[in-house]
Amino acid sequence: MTTTDLIIIGCGPGGYQAAPYAAKHGLQVTVIEESHVGGTCLNVGCIPTKAYCHEAEVIEQARRAAEHGLDGLSFSLNFAKIQEHKNQVVQQLRSGIETLMAVPGINFVQGKASFKDAHTVVVGNEEYQARHIIIATGSHPKMPPIEGIDSPGVVTSTELLDIDHVPPRLVIVGAGVIGLEFASAFNTFGSQVTIIEFLKECLPAMDSDIAKRLRKQLERRGVQFFMQSGVKSIDNGTVTFETKGKENTVGADTILIATGRGANTDGLKLENAGIEYDRQGIKTDENMQTNVKGIYAIGDVNGRIMLAHAASFQGYRAVNHILGLADDIRLDIMPAAVFTNPEAASVGKTEDALKAEGTEYNAHKGYYRANGKAVATGETEGMVKILADQAGRIIGCHILGAHASGMVQEITALMNRDTTLQQLGNIIHTHPTLEEILHDTAH
């Protein structure tokens, strides 16, 4: 039996960030991973998807080359090279994490972990014991109960990231973050993209004003949306769905199921440790501790918010609680981004949520078309919305447009310090930059 201070089950963003942080603070750590290090994010999620999105952005810029004085430029798409670049990115980052797992204080174990009791984890024939355990096993794509969902050509994001060609016709079931990012990229690669979504609007967690504008921009690029539509069946490349009582069909070469993700709890034998969980994930308190003292759950597996950076900071919080350290981490202020073209990003409350709560607020809007940098670079399609409470304190920000994912980080930092709109308006911004839109919106 191997005994350490802390066992971390899973080596995704939550696990591989928490492990060296704990080791730096003097804990002996065992990290157990059944597959590749890096988790969903690195191997079949954030990173490879963003590689697709970047290549799509390069292609879009090439198509607009004539606007910038590059007449007669021609090119052809080599999808094999796109895949090669994506795989190189993943391998490079994976190697970096493997090196991180070899630092002093960390014992890395390859294999499937399950609980024997509240302090003992079994991997194969070996037992590992620790006073504290962090579960960071991530999530998997959820497959809805659709007739024919096991048909050939039906894939999840994992398989679409490894596809060796651009599907002529791509149907995407689900208009969340995953669905829209793949729709944006493959539309640029040359697929005829159709999205079928059960809800009234795409990106339900995002401000509806931003979501609607993004959908309209994707529609102008040729992506077809069927909202308030439920898929009934899939048969031989034909997707049958119902929209407001009317049955429709659409043909597809590839069908992506992008209807959300579920927590990875199967096989952990959580009942042996008395850990409470349900279909959403493992239940935790604000310190990420489960109902069993000394056992924590971070990232997708607790079902709180499925973002890589959320997992990382939940991991820091869990380790800090183990060490008895206070921190200033604001887990209630969680930025998020959608890497479509254009990007969408948000932090804090949406206007829809504030209306539903009956909270008094003021909304301030700014537009890319009035910004010098946006006009100079041809990125005039976009909007910023900043929400403030009655005292002027910033409580939300929602952006659609170029570099939205980076711009929202400024507001995230300010919200962590309870900054007001007036204070934002007094902060000098570099000219010419897109960030000036934030400053102008505050006035």
Secondary structure, 3 states (H helix, E strand, C coil): CEEEEEEEECCCHHHHHHHHHHHHCCCCEEEEECCCCCHHHHHHCHHHHHHHHHHHHHHHHHHCHHHHCCCCCCCCCCHHHHHHHHHHHHHHHHHHHHHHCCCCCEEEEECCEEEEECCEEEECCEEEEEEEEEECCCEEECCCCCECCCCCCEECHHHHCCCCCCCCEEEEECCCHHHHHHHHHHHHHCCEEEEECCCCCCCCCCCHHHHHHHHHHHHHCCCEEECCEEEEEEECCEEEEEECCEEEEEECCEEEECCCEEECCCCCCHHHHCCCEECCEECCCCCCECCCCCEEECHHHHCCCCCHHHHHHHHHHHHHHHHCCCCCCCCCCCCEEECCCCCEEEEECCHHHHHHHCCCCEEEEEEHHHCHHHHHHCCCCCEEEEEECCCCEEEEEEEECCCHHHHHHHHHHHHCCCCEHHHHHCCCCCCCCCCHHHHHHCC
